[in-house]
Amino acid sequence: MSAGVNPWRVLVKAILLFSAINVIFAASNPAVGRITLYNRLLPGRLRFPYEQQPMFYDIGYNAPVSEDFDAMFGAHVISAPKPADEYRVILIGDSSTWGTSVQAGDTLAEQINRLDLRTCDGRRVRAYNLGYPLAFLIRDLLVLEKAMDYQPDLALWLITLSTFVPQTAEKEFLAPHAGRYVHLTETYDLSFPHLDGKLHPPSFWERTIIGQRKRLKDIFLVQAYGLLWAATGIDNHEGFSFDGAPPNPDVSSDLHFLEFLPEDRLTPYDLLMLESLSGGYGIVEDIPLVLVNEPIFVASGANSDVRYNGFYPRWAYDGFRQVIVEQASDHGYRFLDYWNSIPPDGFADRNIHRNPAGERRFAELLAPEILELSCP
């Protein structure tokens, strides 16, 4: 007569098996993010997956996978094979490049693509949106470095004053990429004192399935939401919020930028990470990299004599423009300044985010520059 199943033995075996799987996973560090349905069974996304909070995942058919660059790029249309007749333009930047206030089909990159530009040798210009919300300079450099795997012909780095402000909050984005960060700083001789001692490679426990459960869940969600993205073209709940009304022209009278006032001896320009631009030019090597000072909303109502918008008092932003022009001139960087090129009705808020009309106008301004660079 056979003995019955011993539940304790089954439990112990299950625990041992699960532990072994976790150990193997941590030791081998499999490239789970490379497993993707995009550009195979599903069309690639027009921008990186992103949503602010889980409560919005089901509305925007999206989830962030910023912990895994393979998953970010694998879901993006740029990971499809590059056609022989394509002139590939990549756009790096923050939320205004990603397109917080518009849906994927109306972002700056897609507005450029709608212009159907052709280079002098007949190649089709195709722009790719590699922006990501929040103004994080080091993240932009890491994205730019990864993007070189996809054979770009031109890189446009959309910047603003906030791009160069050191932010300790960036460590949350960078922590899963500590190895990439160290490689970046060592290869291009960069230094970021505000992050000293704050980034560490993941521990063995953090590399296990349990430690990686959030990353794995979000990778799965992005794949699952791909069906809804393919059917609707929706990937962002905030893109529904623009009501067509122009932003309020009135702004605050506060003269502060960060903790600084115009009379302070220490200025915000002493803190800006402008020297890190050299890393971007080291990354791209032989392809053109253009710094593009992106348009900002310029208020015209109450207190507009002291502030341009909710982000920038006039003294701080004017000083930044002078500093960045000098930096570009001193180092031979190609620099395009569009800071006030979009009228107020081209914005969806009182800061920097453009509406579809603003994106279209910006694309039209960039088009001649792209064509000139593509036909030296």
Secondary structure, DSSP 8 states (H G I E B T S, - for coil): ------HHHHHHHHHHHHHHHHHHHHHH---GGG---BTTTB--BSS----SSGGGHHHHT----TT-HHHHHHHBGGGS---TTEEEEEEE-SHHHHTTTS-GGGSHHHHHHHT--B-TTS-EEEEEE---SS--HHHHHHHHHHHGGG--SEEEEEE-GGGGS--GGGHHHHGGGHHHHHHHHHHTT---GGGTTT-----TGGGSTTTTHHHHHHHHHHHHHHHHHHHH----GGGG---S----S-------BTTB-TT-SS-GGGT--GGGHHHHHHHHTTS-EEEEE-------STTTTTBSSSS-BHHHHHHHHHHHHHHHHHHT-EEEE-TT-S-GGGBSSSSS-B-HHHHHHHHHHHHHHHHHHH--
